[in-house]
Amino acid sequence: MMRLPVATSAAGLNAGFIGVPLDIGTSHRPGARFGPRQIRAESCLIRPYNMATGAAPFDALQVADLGDVPINTYNLLKSVDIIEQHYGPVLDAGCIPLTLGGDHTIALPILRAMKAKHGPVALIHVDAHADVNPDMFGERIAHGT
């Protein structure tokens, strides 16, 4: 990601990019699972500093790519648990996760992990629709719940 190093641990990092290639929670447009890979591919064009301002955040911060969460592509509920468990050690290391997703379902387990570490958290969600349904087709967890 952005030509940054790859790391296997969040220890010592200020922030880390984490891919969550999940789209089994979506009802209409699959393909978000390819988001992390494509964002990484396009990010190689980004310079490590801003040419106009001279800002160079990677000179002051330790940032790396922590790879992808190994989700279960056949089970949404297991994947939600896997994502939540994956974020725990990252947050425990004091590393700020920078997530590359994935359908909107990924917000739930990430927020759960953040709540476990920091207490109550909030989310500002900007989208064309609210994604606050109590269920979708009888399921409590999906991209629009």
Phi and psi restraints in degrees (value plus and minus 20) as a CYANA .aco file:
   2 MET   PHI      33.5    73.5
   2 MET   PSI       8.7    48.7
   3 ARG   PHI      43.7    83.7
   3 ARG   PSI       0.5    40.5
   4 LEU   PHI    -101.5   -61.5
   4 LEU   PSI     141.9   181.9
   5 PRO   PHI     -88.2   -48.2
   5 PRO   PSI     138.8   178.8
   6 VAL   PHI    -115.5   -75.5
   6 VAL   PSI     118.1   158.1
   7 ALA   PHI    -148.0  -108.0
   7 ALA   PSI     131.4   171.4
   8 THR   PHI    -120.5   -80.5
   8 THR   PSI     -26.1    13.9
   9 SER   PHI    -162.2  -122.2
   9 SER   PSI     129.8   169.8
  10 ALA   PHI    -104.9   -64.9
  10 ALA   PSI     -25.5    14.5
  11 ALA   PHI     -77.0   -37.0
  11 ALA   PSI     109.3   149.3
  12 GLY   PHI      63.7   103.7
  12 GLY   PSI     -23.1    16.9
  13 LEU   PHI    -114.9   -74.9
  13 LEU   PSI     123.0   163.0
  14 ASN   PHI     -99.0   -59.0
  14 ASN   PSI     -56.7   -16.7
  15 ALA   PHI    -171.0  -131.0
  15 ALA   PSI     134.1   174.1
  16 GLY   PHI    -166.3  -126.3
  16 GLY   PSI     116.1   156.1
  17 PHE   PHI     -99.5   -59.5
  17 PHE   PSI     113.2   153.2
  18 ILE   PHI    -150.1  -110.1
  18 ILE   PSI     105.3   145.3
  19 GLY   PHI    -109.4   -69.4
  19 GLY   PSI     118.8   158.8
  20 VAL   PHI    -146.6  -106.6
  20 VAL   PSI      67.6   107.6
  21 PRO   PHI    -100.3   -60.3
  21 PRO   PSI      48.8    88.8
  22 LEU   PHI    -141.9  -101.9
  22 LEU   PSI     112.3   152.3
  23 ASP   PHI    -164.7  -124.7
  23 ASP   PSI      -1.6    38.4
  24 ILE   PHI     -98.6   -58.6
  24 ILE   PSI     -23.0    17.0
  25 GLY   PHI    -114.8   -74.8
  25 GLY   PSI     -21.4    18.6
  26 THR   PHI    -110.8   -70.8
  26 THR   PSI     131.8   171.8
  27 SER   PHI    -123.6   -83.6
  27 SER   PSI     -35.8     4.2
  28 HIS   PHI    -150.1  -110.1
  28 HIS   PSI     -68.5   -28.5
  29 ARG   PHI    -139.6   -99.6
  29 ARG   PSI      67.9   107.9
  30 PRO   PHI     -90.2   -50.2
  30 PRO   PSI     145.0   185.0
  31 GLY   PHI     107.8   147.8
  31 GLY   PSI     -36.3     3.7
  32 ALA   PHI     -83.1   -43.1
  32 ALA   PSI     -38.3     1.7
  33 ARG   PHI     -83.6   -43.6
  33 ARG   PSI     -40.8    -0.8
  34 PHE   PHI    -106.6   -66.6
  34 PHE   PSI     -25.0    15.0
  35 GLY   PHI     -75.3   -35.3
  35 GLY   PSI     -74.6   -34.6
  36 PRO   PHI     -76.9   -36.9
  36 PRO   PSI     -62.6   -22.6
  37 ARG   PHI     -83.2   -43.2
  37 ARG   PSI     -63.9   -23.9
  38 GLN   PHI     -92.1   -52.1
  38 GLN   PSI     -58.2   -18.2
  39 ILE   PHI     -81.4   -41.4
  39 ILE   PSI     -63.3   -23.3
  40 ARG   PHI     -81.8   -41.8
  40 ARG   PSI     -63.3   -23.3
  41 ALA   PHI     -81.8   -41.8
  41 ALA   PSI     -65.1   -25.1
  42 GLU   PHI     -91.0   -51.0
  42 GLU   PSI     -48.1    -8.1
  43 SER   PHI     -88.4   -48.4
  43 SER   PSI     -35.5     4.5
  44 CYS   PHI     -84.8   -44.8
  44 CYS   PSI     -34.6     5.4
  45 LEU   PHI    -104.5   -64.5
  45 LEU   PSI     -31.1     8.9
  46 ILE   PHI    -101.5   -61.5
  46 ILE   PSI     112.7   152.7
  47 ARG   PHI    -100.1   -60.1
  47 ARG   PSI     135.1   175.1
  48 PRO   PHI     -96.1   -56.1
  48 PRO   PSI     -19.6    20.4
  49 TYR   PHI    -166.7  -126.7
  49 TYR   PSI     140.9   180.9
  50 ASN   PHI    -110.1   -70.1
  50 ASN   PSI      98.7   138.7
  51 MET   PHI     -83.9   -43.9
  51 MET   PSI     -50.8   -10.8
  52 ALA   PHI     -98.4   -58.4
  52 ALA   PSI     -61.7   -21.7
  53 THR   PHI    -121.6   -81.6
  53 THR   PSI     -39.5     0.5
  54 GLY   PHI      61.7   101.7
  54 GLY   PSI     -20.0    20.0
  55 ALA   PHI     -80.0   -40.0
  55 ALA   PSI     113.9   153.9
  56 ALA   PHI    -154.9  -114.9
  56 ALA   PSI      58.9    98.9
  57 PRO   PHI     -80.5   -40.5
  57 PRO   PSI     -49.3    -9.3
  58 PHE   PHI     -97.7   -57.7
  58 PHE   PSI     -27.6    12.4
  59 ASP   PHI     -97.5   -57.5
  59 ASP   PSI     -45.7    -5.7
  60 ALA   PHI    -126.6   -86.6
  60 ALA   PSI     -37.7     2.3
  61 LEU   PHI    -142.6  -102.6
  61 LEU   PSI     124.6   164.6
  62 GLN   PHI    -111.7   -71.7
  62 GLN   PSI      91.3   131.3
  63 VAL   PHI    -150.7  -110.7
  63 VAL   PSI     119.6   159.6
  64 ALA   PHI    -167.3  -127.3
  64 ALA   PSI     149.9   189.9
  65 ASP   PHI    -114.5   -74.5
  65 ASP   PSI     100.0   140.0
  66 LEU   PHI    -113.4   -73.4
  66 LEU   PSI     -10.3    29.7
  67 GLY   PHI      59.8    99.8
  67 GLY   PSI    -183.8  -143.8
  68 ASP   PHI    -124.8   -84.8
  68 ASP   PSI     129.9   169.9
  69 VAL   PHI     -91.5   -51.5
  69 VAL   PSI     109.6   149.6
  70 PRO   PHI    -101.0   -61.0
  70 PRO   PSI      55.8    95.8
  71 ILE   PHI     -89.6   -49.6
  71 ILE   PSI     146.8   186.8
  72 ASN   PHI    -116.9   -76.9
  72 ASN   PSI      86.6   126.6
  73 THR   PHI     -88.6   -48.6
  73 THR   PSI     -24.8    15.2
  74 TYR   PHI    -133.6   -93.6
  74 TYR   PSI     -20.5    19.5
  75 ASN   PHI    -165.4  -125.4
  75 ASN   PSI      88.1   128.1
  76 LEU   PHI     -84.3   -44.3
  76 LEU   PSI     -65.7   -25.7
  77 LEU   PHI     -84.7   -44.7
  77 LEU   PSI     -59.7   -19.7
  78 LYS   PHI     -84.8   -44.8
  78 LYS   PSI     -59.0   -19.0
  79 SER   PHI     -83.5   -43.5
  79 SER   PSI     -60.5   -20.5
  80 VAL   PHI     -78.7   -38.7
  80 VAL   PSI     -64.4   -24.4
  81 ASP   PHI     -84.3   -44.3
  81 ASP   PSI     -62.7   -22.7
  82 ILE   PHI     -80.9   -40.9
  82 ILE   PSI     -63.8   -23.8
  83 ILE   PHI     -82.8   -42.8
  83 ILE   PSI     -68.4   -28.4
  84 GLU   PHI     -77.9   -37.9
  84 GLU   PSI     -66.1   -26.1
  85 GLN   PHI     -85.2   -45.2
  85 GLN   PSI     -54.0   -14.0
  86 HIS   PHI     -86.0   -46.0
  86 HIS   PSI     -56.9   -16.9
  87 TYR   PHI     -97.4   -57.4
  87 TYR   PSI     -42.9    -2.9
  88 GLY   PHI     -73.3   -33.3
  88 GLY   PSI     -77.7   -37.7
  89 PRO   PHI     -82.9   -42.9
  89 PRO   PSI     -51.9   -11.9
  90 VAL   PHI     -83.4   -43.4
  90 VAL   PSI     -68.8   -28.8
  91 LEU   PHI     -86.8   -46.8
  91 LEU   PSI     -58.7   -18.7
  92 ASP   PHI     -81.9   -41.9
  92 ASP   PSI     -48.7    -8.7
  93 ALA   PHI     -98.9   -58.9
  93 ALA   PSI     -23.3    16.7
  94 GLY   PHI      60.1   100.1
  94 GLY   PSI      -4.3    35.7
  95 CYS   PHI    -112.1   -72.1
  95 CYS   PSI     114.5   154.5
  96 ILE   PHI    -105.1   -65.1
  96 ILE   PSI      98.2   138.2
  97 PRO   PHI     -97.8   -57.8
  97 PRO   PSI     112.2   152.2
  98 LEU   PHI    -132.4   -92.4
  98 LEU   PSI      81.6   121.6
  99 THR   PHI    -109.7   -69.7
  99 THR   PSI     116.5   156.5
 100 LEU   PHI    -131.5   -91.5
 100 LEU   PSI      96.0   136.0
 101 GLY   PHI    -132.1   -92.1
 101 GLY   PSI     159.7   199.7
 102 GLY   PHI      73.9   113.9
 102 GLY   PSI     133.2   173.2
 103 ASP   PHI     -95.0   -55.0
 103 ASP   PSI     152.2   192.2
 104 HIS   PHI     -83.5   -43.5
 104 HIS   PSI     -34.5     5.5
 105 THR   PHI     -78.7   -38.7
 105 THR   PSI     -50.2   -10.2
 106 ILE   PHI     -84.2   -44.2
 106 ILE   PSI     -40.0     0.0
 107 ALA   PHI     -82.7   -42.7
 107 ALA   PSI     -58.6   -18.6
 108 LEU   PHI     -79.5   -39.5
 108 LEU   PSI     -76.3   -36.3
 109 PRO   PHI     -86.7   -46.7
 109 PRO   PSI     -50.8   -10.8
 110 ILE   PHI     -86.9   -46.9
 110 ILE   PSI     -64.4   -24.4
 111 LEU   PHI     -83.8   -43.8
 111 LEU   PSI     -57.9   -17.9
 112 ARG   PHI     -81.2   -41.2
 112 ARG   PSI     -63.8   -23.8
 113 ALA   PHI     -84.7   -44.7
 113 ALA   PSI     -60.3   -20.3
 114 MET   PHI     -86.1   -46.1
 114 MET   PSI     -58.8   -18.8
 115 LYS   PHI     -84.2   -44.2
 115 LYS   PSI     -61.3   -21.3
 116 ALA   PHI     -80.1   -40.1
 116 ALA   PSI     -53.8   -13.8
 117 LYS   PHI    -106.5   -66.5
 117 LYS   PSI     -63.7   -23.7
 118 HIS   PHI    -132.3   -92.3
 118 HIS   PSI     -26.1    13.9
 119 GLY   PHI      70.1   110.1
 119 GLY   PSI    -185.5  -145.5
 120 PRO   PHI     -74.1   -34.1
 120 PRO   PSI     116.1   156.1
 121 VAL   PHI    -147.1  -107.1
 121 VAL   PSI     147.3   187.3
 122 ALA   PHI    -150.7  -110.7
 122 ALA   PSI     143.3   183.3
 123 LEU   PHI    -155.0  -115.0
 123 LEU   PSI     111.8   151.8
 124 ILE   PHI    -119.2   -79.2
 124 ILE   PSI      96.4   136.4
 125 HIS   PHI    -130.8   -90.8
 125 HIS   PSI      97.7   137.7
 126 VAL   PHI    -133.2   -93.2
 126 VAL   PSI      95.6   135.6
 127 ASP   PHI    -178.8  -138.8
 127 ASP   PSI     153.6   193.6
 128 ALA   PHI     -96.6   -56.6
 128 ALA   PSI     -32.0     8.0
 129 HIS   PHI    -167.2  -127.2
 129 HIS   PSI     143.5   183.5
 130 ALA   PHI     -97.0   -57.0
 130 ALA   PSI     -47.1    -7.1
 131 ASP   PHI      35.9    75.9
 131 ASP   PSI      22.1    62.1
 132 VAL   PHI    -142.6  -102.6
 132 VAL   PSI      11.0    51.0
 133 ASN   PHI     -86.3   -46.3
 133 ASN   PSI     123.3   163.3
 134 PRO   PHI     -88.4   -48.4
 134 PRO   PSI     -48.2    -8.2
 135 ASP   PHI    -181.1  -141.1
 135 ASP   PSI     145.2   185.2
 136 MET   PHI    -150.5  -110.5
 136 MET   PSI      98.6   138.6
 137 PHE   PHI      31.7    71.7
 137 PHE   PSI      17.5    57.5
 138 GLY   PHI      64.4   104.4
 138 GLY   PSI     -21.2    18.8
 139 GLU   PHI    -120.7   -80.7
 139 GLU   PSI     112.8   152.8
 140 ARG   PHI     -97.0   -57.0
 140 ARG   PSI     -44.8    -4.8
 141 ILE   PHI    -139.3   -99.3
 141 ILE   PSI     100.5   140.5
 142 ALA   PHI    -185.2  -145.2
 142 ALA   PSI     158.2   198.2
 143 HIS   PHI     -86.3   -46.3
 143 HIS   PSI     -38.6     1.4
 144 GLY   PHI    -129.7   -89.7
 144 GLY   PSI      -6.2    33.8
